[in-house]
Amino acid sequence: MEEEEEQENVVSPWSMWIGLFLVVANVWAQYLLWFGEQGLVRWRRTEAQLVLSQRENKEITGRINALKREILLVETDPRVLEEVARRNLGLVYRDELIFVFPGHRTAVQVSVDKAAVMTEDDHVGVGGR
């Protein structure tokens, strides 16, 4: 009877190897689940990147809409077209003087004759162009 009790308490080598294999497989699966290429840590990082990308998209969409409004104004309002030409291309009236100060990004315009009406032939580029 004692021999039968001793045999029941003895673990067979196969069951020990199977148990060890299951423990190692479980640890490896947990590692892959948490830190693997498609794991939860990567998922949270990707989710944060998605939120940042959505914010950037909203900002870019706002800028695109503002530019669309400006294009529409340039196409329909001649005063806006004149302002854009003056600002971006440096166009001035023939009777205006432009003072450019070194180290400043903007120039100061002085109109000699404020009653002058600008025509298409009146545009002169900065520097006499």
Disulfide bonds with the S-S distance in Angstrom:
none
